[in-house]
Amino acid sequence: MFTGTGSRGTYKAPLCKGLLLVLTGLTVMLLLLPKYQHLFVYNLQAVTQQHQVWRLLCGRLVFLDVKDAFCSCLLIYNFRIFERRFGTRKFASFLFGTWCLSVLMDFLLAQAFHFLFDYEVEELPSGLLAPVFSLFVPFYLSIPRMPVTQVLGHIHITNKSLVYVVGLQLLTSGPFMWLLGLSGLISGGLYYTNFLRLQKILFVPAWMANIGRYVLEPVFSSSEPSSETPLGMGATLDIQRQQRMDMLDQQLLLAQYNEARRNSRQQPQSGLLQWTRLFPSLRHRGQNRPPMQPHPQAQTQQTTQQPVLESSPVAEDQVARLVEMGFSRMDALEALRASNNDINMATNFLLQH
């Protein structure tokens, strides 16, 4: 449905899981108790004229509209990739920083709208909307776009198209939702670019992150998804045998690679499968080492094997998954070609080298 974000579920994304459960639960509770909904209305006049500052917390966290809550939860679930990539503390700092910045932006944009069109904005849609919109900034800048298909031969559908469609649906769900969307995008851009060193000012302190790690993370953490079929769930003998064979092949290939690496330290490698040639950028990533002069025999074999390596097809969805994990596209292509498009084996090579 959405762009590939690694394993499914909320594994290594406890904050996103907590937001999904808590915000959805509060929205359902307010639907069952409508007499308390007025306490969670995001009323700008009540904040400025009646000094009801608590409305900033209540009105900018809990959703009153089910459609807004549903679209926001879909986007939060998709944006869990940032929590996996940068860690829970940095992800929480981004949400906290953009939430604080968007408070100021909401009032500034409301005053600018009143000055330009002589119309005073009294209420804005409730919920955690501005931080959700702010996550589109790193999503646009850091997530690669992979083509999936074409419509009518001209309209390109990518792995990010549906996310933008859900964001557009959320943006058009209310009369002043555009104001919150603009506020979120401006706040996300300022915080993502570290304008005026905002990341050093608005962040989650270490002591608060430690409290959340020991108190909240055990409650909202998810177990690691298993790629193997459970033995007690009706797996056939052929499936179990195939899984064992795949595991043995992977272990054997890793052992051969480690042995070849040890031999390459003592003498130039001249075998048929030259791992040192397939993974030069992986082993020397981030290091300024002079290139090694290959053995003449090895040079001959490289010229004969290179067309075979480059001609092997690589699945773009698997390349996208590896790129989203933080590896470069060139390293992902080399690892997938060397492992015959085995995503697990390619990931192990990239992590170990």
HUVEN-V37608 format. One record per residue. N is the residue number from 1. RES is the residue in one small letter. SS is DSSP state (a for helix, b for strand, c for the rest). PHI is phi in degrees with one decimal (999 if undefined). D_CENTER is the distance of its C-alpha to the mean C-alpha in Angstrom with 1 decimal. Layout:
n=[N & N]
res=[RES & RES]
ss=[SS & SS]
phi=[PHI & PHI]
d_center=[D_CENTER & D_CENTER]
This chain:
n=[1 & 2 & 3 & 4 & 5 & 6 & 7 & 8 & 9 & 10 & 11 & 12 & 13 & 14 & 15 & 16 & 17 & 18 & 19 & 20 & 21 & 22 & 23 & 24 & 25 & 26 & 27 & 28 & 29 & 30 & 31 & 32 & 33 & 34 & 35 & 36 & 37 & 38 & 39 & 40 & 41 & 42 & 43 & 44 & 45 & 46 & 47 & 48 & 49 & 50 & 51 & 52 & 53 & 54 & 55 & 56 & 57 & 58 & 59 & 60 & 61 & 62 & 63 & 64 & 65 & 66 & 67 & 68 & 69 & 70 & 71 & 72 & 73 & 74 & 75 & 76 & 77 & 78 & 79 & 80 & 81 & 82 & 83 & 84 & 85 & 86 & 87 & 88 & 89 & 90 & 91 & 92 & 93 & 94 & 95 & 96 & 97 & 98 & 99 & 100 & 101 & 102 & 103 & 104 & 105 & 106 & 107 & 108 & 109 & 110 & 111 & 112 & 113 & 114 & 115 & 116 & 117 & 118 & 119 & 120 & 121 & 122 & 123 & 124 & 125 & 126 & 127 & 128 & 129 & 130 & 131 & 132 & 133 & 134 & 135 & 136 & 137 & 138 & 139 & 140 & 141 & 142 & 143 & 144 & 145 & 146 & 147 & 148 & 149 & 150 & 151 & 152 & 153 & 154 & 155 & 156 & 157 & 158 & 159 & 160 & 161 & 162 & 163 & 164 & 165 & 166 & 167 & 168 & 169 & 170 & 171 & 172 & 173 & 174 & 175 & 176 & 177 & 178 & 179 & 180 & 181 & 182 & 183 & 184 & 185 & 186 & 187 & 188 & 189 & 190 & 191 & 192 & 193 & 194 & 195 & 196 & 197 & 198 & 199 & 200 & 201 & 202 & 203 & 204 & 205 & 206 & 207 & 208 & 209 & 210 & 211 & 212 & 213 & 214 & 215 & 216 & 217 & 218 & 219 & 220 & 221 & 222 & 223 & 224 & 225 & 226 & 227 & 228 & 229 & 230 & 231 & 232 & 233 & 234 & 235 & 236 & 237 & 238 & 239 & 240 & 241 & 242 & 243 & 244 & 245 & 246 & 247 & 248 & 249 & 250 & 251 & 252 & 253 & 254 & 255 & 256 & 257 & 258 & 259 & 260 & 261 & 262 & 263 & 264 & 265 & 266 & 267 & 268 & 269 & 270 & 271 & 272 & 273 & 274 & 275 & 276 & 277 & 278 & 279 & 280 & 281 & 282 & 283 & 284 & 285 & 286 & 287 & 288 & 289 & 290 & 291 & 292 & 293 & 294 & 295 & 296 & 297 & 298 & 299 & 300 & 301 & 302 & 303 & 304 & 305 & 306 & 307 & 308 & 309 & 310 & 311 & 312 & 313 & 314 & 315 & 316 & 317 & 318 & 319 & 320 & 321 & 322 & 323 & 324 & 325 & 326 & 327 & 328 & 329 & 330 & 331 & 332 & 333 & 334 & 335 & 336 & 337 & 338 & 339 & 340 & 341 & 342 & 343 & 344 & 345 & 346 & 347 & 348 & 349 & 350 & 351 & 352 & 353]
res=[m & f & t & g & t & g & s & r & g & t & y & k & a & p & l & c & k & g & l & l & l & v & l & t & g & l & t & v & m & l & l & l & l & p & k & y & q & h & l & f & v & y & n & l & q & a & v & t & q & q & h & q & v & w & r & l & l & c & g & r & l & v & f & l & d & v & k & d & a & f & c & s & c & l & l & i & y & n & f & r & i & f & e & r & r & f & g & t & r & k & f & a & s & f & l & f & g & t & w & c & l & s & v & l & m & d & f & l & l & a & q & a & f & h & f & l & f & d & y & e & v & e & e & l & p & s & g & l & l & a & p & v & f & s & l & f & v & p & f & y & l & s & i & p & r & m & p & v & t & q & v & l & g & h & i & h & i & t & n & k & s & l & v & y & v & v & g & l & q & l & l & t & s & g & p & f & m & w & l & l & g & l & s & g & l & i & s & g & g & l & y & y & t & n & f & l & r & l & q & k & i & l & f & v & p & a & w & m & a & n & i & g & r & y & v & l & e & p & v & f & s & s & s & e & p & s & s & e & t & p & l & g & m & g & a & t & l & d & i & q & r & q & q & r & m & d & m & l & d & q & q & l & l & l & a & q & y & n & e & a & r & r & n & s & r & q & q & p & q & s & g & l & l & q & w & t & r & l & f & p & s & l & r & h & r & g & q & n & r & p & p & m & q & p & h & p & q & a & q & t & q & q & t & t & q & q & p & v & l & e & s & s & p & v & a & e & d & q & v & a & r & l & v & e & m & g & f & s & r & m & d & a & l & e & a & l & r & a & s & n & n & d & i & n & m & a & t & n & f & l & l & q & h]
ss=[c & c & c & c & c & c & c & c & c & c & c & c & c & a & a & a & a & a & a & a & a & a & a & a & a & a & a & a & a & a & a & a & c & a & a & a & a & a & a & a & c & b & b & a & a & a & a & a & c & c & c & c & c & a & a & a & a & a & a & c & c & c & c & c & c & a & a & a & a & a & a & a & a & a & a & a & a & a & c & a & a & a & a & a & a & a & c & a & a & a & a & a & a & a & a & a & a & a & a & a & a & a & a & a & a & a & a & a & a & a & a & a & a & a & a & a & a & c & c & c & c & c & b & b & c & c & c & c & a & a & a & a & a & a & a & a & a & a & a & a & a & a & c & c & c & c & b & b & b & b & b & c & c & c & b & b & b & b & c & c & a & a & a & a & a & a & a & a & a & a & a & c & c & c & c & c & a & a & a & a & a & a & a & a & a & a & a & a & a & a & a & a & c & c & a & a & a & a & a & a & a & c & c & c & c & a & a & a & a & a & a & a & a & a & a & a & a & a & a & a & c & c & c & c & c & c & c & c & c & c & c & c & c & c & c & c & a & a & a & a & a & a & a & a & a & a & a & a & a & a & a & a & a & a & a & a & a & a & a & a & a & a & a & a & c & c & c & c & c & c & c & c & c & c & a & a & a & a & c & a & a & a & a & c & c & c & c & c & c & c & c & c & c & c & c & a & a & a & a & a & a & a & a & a & a & a & a & a & a & a & a & c & c & c & c & a & a & a & a & a & a & a & a & a & c & c & c & c & a & a & a & a & a & a & a & a & a & a & c & c & c & c & a & a & a & a & a & a & a & a & a & a & c]
phi=[999 & -98.7 & -62.9 & -60.8 & -123.3 & 78.3 & -69.0 & -75.0 & 84.6 & -112.6 & -65.0 & 61.3 & -140.4 & -67.6 & -66.6 & -63.3 & -64.5 & -64.0 & -63.6 & -61.9 & -71.4 & -69.5 & -66.1 & -65.8 & -63.0 & -67.3 & -64.2 & -64.9 & -63.7 & -70.6 & -66.9 & -80.5 & -123.1 & -66.2 & -70.8 & -101.5 & -68.4 & -66.3 & -75.2 & -112.6 & -81.1 & -85.6 & -102.5 & -70.5 & -67.2 & -66.4 & -74.9 & -82.1 & -91.2 & -99.6 & 57.3 & -90.2 & -66.2 & -62.8 & -68.0 & -63.7 & -78.1 & -73.0 & -74.9 & -109.0 & -124.9 & -99.2 & -84.1 & -105.8 & -108.0 & -66.3 & -65.1 & -63.8 & -64.8 & -66.2 & -65.1 & -66.4 & -65.9 & -62.5 & -70.5 & -62.8 & -63.0 & -70.9 & -79.2 & -63.7 & -59.2 & -71.2 & -67.7 & -69.3 & -80.3 & -102.0 & 98.6 & -67.3 & -65.8 & -65.5 & -66.1 & -65.7 & -64.6 & -64.1 & -64.4 & -66.5 & -64.7 & -69.7 & -64.5 & -66.7 & -65.8 & -69.2 & -60.8 & -65.6 & -65.9 & -59.5 & -71.1 & -65.7 & -69.0 & -65.0 & -67.5 & -65.6 & -65.8 & -66.7 & -70.3 & -81.0 & -116.9 & 54.9 & -134.4 & -92.0 & -83.2 & -94.3 & -127.1 & -124.9 & -58.0 & -89.2 & 124.7 & -82.1 & -91.3 & -61.4 & -62.3 & -66.5 & -64.9 & -65.6 & -69.8 & -69.4 & -66.8 & -66.5 & -65.6 & -73.8 & -87.6 & -112.4 & -93.9 & -69.3 & -98.6 & -116.4 & -68.0 & -109.7 & -158.9 & -129.0 & -113.0 & 61.4 & 77.6 & -126.6 & -87.8 & -89.1 & -103.7 & -112.6 & -72.8 & -110.6 & -64.5 & -66.3 & -64.1 & -66.7 & -65.0 & -64.2 & -62.8 & -67.0 & -62.5 & -67.2 & -67.5 & -101.5 & -83.9 & -143.0 & -66.2 & -114.3 & -67.3 & -61.6 & -66.7 & -68.7 & -63.9 & -65.2 & -61.7 & -67.1 & -66.5 & -64.9 & -64.0 & -64.0 & -66.0 & -65.3 & -75.0 & -67.7 & -84.7 & 58.1 & -66.2 & 56.0 & 56.4 & -65.8 & -67.9 & -87.0 & -101.0 & -106.3 & -156.3 & -85.9 & -66.0 & -65.3 & -66.0 & -71.2 & -64.9 & -66.6 & -62.2 & -65.3 & -67.3 & -92.3 & -105.7 & -92.6 & -62.4 & -61.9 & -79.5 & -104.6 & -72.4 & -117.2 & -74.3 & -68.6 & -67.1 & -98.0 & -85.9 & -98.5 & -77.8 & -61.0 & -69.4 & -92.9 & -111.7 & 83.2 & -69.7 & -76.9 & -66.4 & -65.8 & -65.0 & -63.6 & -64.8 & -65.1 & -64.9 & -66.4 & -64.5 & -63.6 & -66.0 & -65.5 & -62.2 & -65.6 & -65.8 & -65.6 & -66.6 & -65.1 & -64.8 & -63.3 & -66.8 & -63.2 & -66.8 & -64.9 & -65.1 & -66.8 & -69.7 & -68.4 & -73.8 & -99.0 & -149.6 & -61.7 & -85.0 & -135.3 & -78.9 & -72.5 & -106.2 & -99.3 & -68.8 & -66.0 & -82.7 & -72.3 & -124.1 & -70.9 & -72.4 & -74.7 & -76.2 & -108.1 & -63.5 & 79.3 & -119.8 & -99.0 & -108.1 & -68.8 & -66.2 & -84.4 & -81.3 & -74.7 & -68.6 & -55.8 & -67.1 & -65.0 & -63.5 & -65.0 & -69.8 & -64.4 & -66.4 & -82.6 & -94.1 & -60.3 & -61.2 & -66.2 & -66.7 & -76.9 & -83.1 & -70.7 & -70.5 & -126.8 & -74.8 & -68.4 & -66.6 & -71.1 & -62.7 & -63.0 & -64.3 & -68.8 & -64.9 & -68.6 & -75.9 & 114.1 & -87.3 & -74.3 & -66.0 & -64.3 & -65.4 & -64.4 & -63.5 & -63.8 & -66.5 & -69.3 & -66.9 & -70.9 & -98.1 & 59.3 & 63.4 & -88.5 & -64.9 & -69.7 & -67.1 & -64.4 & -64.5 & -63.3 & -62.7 & -67.5 & -74.6 & -84.9 & -130.1]
d_center=[14.5 & 11.0 & 9.2 & 8.9 & 5.9 & 8.4 & 10.9 & 11.6 & 12.3 & 11.1 & 11.9 & 11.0 & 9.7 & 13.2 & 12.8 & 10.9 & 13.5 & 16.2 & 15.4 & 15.5 & 18.8 & 20.5 & 20.0 & 20.9 & 23.8 & 25.1 & 25.0 & 27.0 & 29.4 & 30.2 & 31.0 & 33.4 & 34.8 & 35.2 & 37.7 & 35.0 & 32.8 & 34.7 & 33.4 & 29.8 & 30.7 & 29.2 & 32.6 & 32.8 & 36.6 & 36.7 & 34.6 & 36.7 & 40.1 & 40.2 & 38.0 & 35.8 & 33.0 & 31.6 & 30.6 & 27.8 & 26.2 & 27.2 & 26.8 & 23.3 & 21.7 & 23.3 & 23.3 & 26.7 & 25.9 & 24.6 & 23.1 & 21.1 & 19.9 & 18.9 & 17.0 & 15.2 & 14.3 & 13.0 & 10.7 & 9.7 & 9.1 & 6.9 & 4.9 & 4.9 & 1.8 & 3.6 & 6.4 & 6.4 & 6.4 & 8.8 & 10.4 & 11.6 & 14.3 & 12.6 & 10.1 & 13.4 & 15.2 & 13.1 & 13.8 & 17.4 & 18.1 & 17.1 & 19.0 & 22.0 & 22.0 & 21.7 & 24.8 & 26.8 & 25.5 & 26.4 & 30.0 & 30.3 & 29.2 & 31.5 & 34.4 & 33.8 & 33.9 & 37.1 & 38.7 & 38.0 & 38.8 & 40.9 & 38.8 & 37.6 & 34.3 & 35.0 & 32.0 & 28.3 & 26.0 & 25.0 & 21.7 & 18.4 & 18.1 & 18.0 & 14.9 & 13.1 & 14.4 & 13.6 & 9.8 & 10.9 & 12.0 & 9.1 & 7.7 & 11.2 & 11.9 & 9.2 & 7.9 & 11.1 & 13.2 & 14.9 & 18.1 & 18.7 & 22.1 & 24.6 & 26.5 & 30.2 & 29.7 & 28.3 & 25.2 & 22.2 & 19.4 & 16.1 & 12.8 & 11.8 & 15.2 & 14.9 & 12.1 & 14.6 & 17.4 & 16.2 & 15.8 & 19.3 & 20.6 & 19.6 & 21.0 & 24.3 & 24.8 & 27.0 & 29.6 & 28.0 & 24.3 & 24.2 & 25.2 & 22.3 & 19.9 & 21.7 & 21.7 & 17.9 & 17.4 & 20.0 & 18.8 & 15.3 & 17.0 & 19.4 & 17.1 & 14.6 & 17.8 & 19.4 & 22.4 & 25.4 & 23.4 & 21.8 & 19.2 & 22.4 & 23.9 & 21.3 & 19.3 & 19.4 & 22.3 & 22.4 & 25.0 & 22.9 & 19.9 & 22.4 & 23.9 & 20.6 & 20.0 & 23.5 & 24.1 & 21.0 & 18.7 & 21.3 & 21.6 & 18.0 & 16.8 & 16.4 & 18.1 & 16.8 & 17.0 & 20.0 & 20.3 & 24.1 & 26.3 & 28.1 & 31.7 & 33.0 & 31.3 & 33.7 & 32.3 & 35.1 & 36.8 & 35.7 & 32.0 & 32.5 & 34.5 & 32.0 & 29.2 & 31.6 & 32.5 & 28.9 & 28.4 & 31.8 & 31.0 & 27.8 & 29.7 & 32.6 & 30.5 & 28.9 & 32.4 & 33.8 & 31.2 & 31.9 & 35.6 & 35.4 & 33.6 & 36.4 & 39.0 & 37.5 & 38.2 & 41.9 & 42.7 & 41.2 & 39.4 & 41.2 & 39.9 & 38.8 & 35.1 & 34.2 & 30.9 & 31.5 & 31.6 & 28.5 & 26.3 & 27.8 & 24.7 & 22.9 & 25.8 & 26.5 & 23.0 & 23.6 & 27.3 & 30.1 & 32.4 & 35.2 & 35.0 & 37.2 & 40.2 & 40.0 & 43.0 & 45.0 & 44.7 & 41.0 & 40.8 & 42.7 & 40.4 & 37.3 & 38.8 & 39.6 & 36.3 & 34.0 & 34.5 & 33.7 & 30.4 & 29.3 & 30.7 & 28.6 & 26.1 & 22.4 & 20.0 & 17.5 & 14.9 & 15.2 & 15.0 & 11.7 & 10.3 & 12.0 & 11.0 & 7.2 & 8.6 & 10.4 & 13.6 & 15.6 & 16.5 & 20.1 & 19.5 & 17.5 & 20.4 & 23.0 & 21.5 & 21.3 & 24.7 & 26.2 & 24.9 & 25.9 & 22.4 & 21.9 & 18.1 & 19.0 & 21.7 & 19.8 & 17.1 & 20.1 & 21.7 & 18.8 & 18.4 & 22.2 & 23.1]
